Amino acid sequence: MRNKYIFLVLILLTFFVGCNREKKQLNVFTWAGYVSDDIREGFEKEFGVTILVDTFASNEDLLTKLMAGATGYDIIMPSDYMVSILIKQNLLAELNRDNIPNFQNISPLFLGKYFDSENQYSIPYTFGTAGIAYDSAVISPAPESWAVLWDDQYKNQFSMLDDQRETIGAALKLLGYSLNSTDPEEIRAAKEKLIAQAPLVKQYKSEAEELLIAGDVVMAHCWSGDAFRAIETRPTIRYVIPKEGSSQFIDAVCIPKSAPHKALAEQFIDYLLRPEVNAKITAFTKYGTCVPTAKEFLPENLREHKFIYPPKAVLESLEWLRDPGDFTRHYDRAWEEIKAK
Ligand code: SPD
């Protein structure tokens, strides 16, 4: 009888330990090249959990997946304007700051932005810009204008971001319009421009650094950190923000309302905000840190690099992407037509 009792207790223990182990898994949905192995493994080891990382290529991909009912994610990393859209769609959980004491490490420069004015739903992860990465061994002099991406001498030698707001945005800028245009005529003109460009484009790809590193393209519409990463393998790569202006962004960390492990997700956010961990984010992604004390843990060349901190005149030419509300359908339709070419 006693043995039977012990056996039953052992079975129950195995069951509860098993359940517990299953619960301790953090599912992260983010951009490619955004969570390094050392960050993931550091958290896994310290907290005795497993992190699974899944990636998306654009904010719209993330939105589509969440709207379609994806419920397994604990952490997502939308950009600025997408944070406002997700808040409006009631898809984000409010953050409990008591569980995120390292919130105090964030520079006020990156808090209280238009997309989440009280940071109730988001904390900043990194910041950067969009521009053109090019191989200076092949392309000289340095391109100055978005127009280089319409130059047929580079046919099949360059890529564009697979991102509707960024790519339509580049065409809008070239035409002298705002990235956030809500004028159907301007969107039509940008669409026509991109349809005319389509036969020249080798690939629409958001992970442009992969194409640059492999030598598949000599020029890419690219985000700053990804261009910076490509330089490690191809030192002749350069990055320029065209004179017509471009986008700047903050990528955020949020918890979806449907997150299965909210408390663990808040522990992960708090971990990311430790200065030494935050420095690892910049060291790996080559995007800017929002935690000033992280700079102490960064090598000299990443503290003030011009890829991360553009000069004032360039900064003044940058725009934030914003939620165009119902007008989004014009961007959606234009993008469908461009991609169908
Ligand atoms: N490889 C990481 C790319 C992160 C890019 N952030 C996108 C901003 C979109 N506006």
Boltz pocket constraint, residues with backbone or C-beta under 6 A from the ligand:
constraints:
  - pocket:
      binder: B
      contacts: [[A, 31], [A, 32], [A, 33], [A, 34], [A, 79], [A, 166], [A, 206], [A, 223], [A, 226], [A, 247], [A, 248], [A, 249], [A, 251], [A, 321]]
      max_distance: 6.0
